[in-house]
Amino acid sequence: MILYGLKSCDTCRKALKSLPGARLVDVRAEGVPADLLARAYATFGAALVNTRSATWRGLSESERNRPPLDLLAEHPVLMKRPLIERDGTLYLGWSAATRAALGLA
């Protein structure tokens, strides 16, 4: 299982603690593979972009209007976190629904 997020993110740390054996990929340091971003965007659509982040607020209106995959490739920290990949299935965020889907409810 791979958890894409930030090592400094409290939510990502909570998820990692609850998922023994999961490997954290720090998107700030390592980025997110383009094919994974495309799959995640196809699955989650606009929800993949965290429009509540400080990074989003710092973007100009013209930057915000760019295609989401281009924005995420350039600013991987804009991705809602964590993005979890387990056995080819993707999960977004650390909600009760995500925890239940991962068998942690």
N, C-alpha and C positions, 0 to 999 in steps of 0.2 A: 504494500500500500504506500502510495506517495501522497504527501500533503504539500501543496504549493501555497506558500504564504510568506510571511516575514517572521524572522526569529524574534523580532522585537514586538510583535503583535500579541496582545494578551489573549485574544480569542484563538489564535493559532497555537499558542502555548497550551491552552486548556485542551484543545483538540488533540494535540500531540501527546499530552499526558494521558488522555483517555484511550489512545490508540497505540498500545504497545506494539513495537515492531514497525511502526510507520516511520518513513524517512521524510524529513523536512527538506524541501527545496526552497531556499530563500530566493524569491523572485527578484529582489533588489540586486543580489549578487550574481545569480545564475540565469535570470530571465525565465521565460516560459517557452517551450518549444512551439513553433508556429502551428504545427499540425494539431497539437493539444489545444491551443487557443481557438483554432477553427472549430474543433469538435465541441469545445465548451460553449462557444458562441452559438453554434447550431442547436445545442441542447438548452441553454439558458437564455439566449437572446440578450436583450438590453440589461437584464438583471446581473450580467457578468461585470458590468461597469459600475464601480462604486461612486455614485454621484454625491455621496456625503463626505468624501475624503477631502483632506486639505489639498492634496494634489489637484483634484478636480476643481476646487474653488480657485486655485491659482492659475487655471487655464483661461485663456481669452475665449470669447464667444466663438470666434472662428475656429480655434483649436477644438472646442467642444463639439463643433458640427462636423468634424472629420469622421470618417468611417471608424466604428468602434474597434475593429481589429487592428487598424493602423495606430490608433491611440494606445491600445494595450501593448502593441509591439514596442512602441516608443517609450511608454510609461507603464511598465508591468505592475507598479504599485497601485495603479488605478483598478486593478482586478479585485472584485469582492473576494474576501478571504474567509476561511481557507477554501481552496479548490482541492478536492480529494479524489484521487483515482484509485479504485480498487477493482481488480479483475476486469478492467476495461470499462467499468461503469464510473460516471462522474457524479460527484455530489458537490453542492455549492453552499458555503456558509456553515455555521455550527448551530443550527436551529434544532428544536426538539424533533422535527421531522427527519433531519439528517441523521441525528443520533439514533432514532428508531430504525431508519433504513439500514444503518450500519450494525444493528443488533445491540445497541447500547441503552435502549430505553429501559 
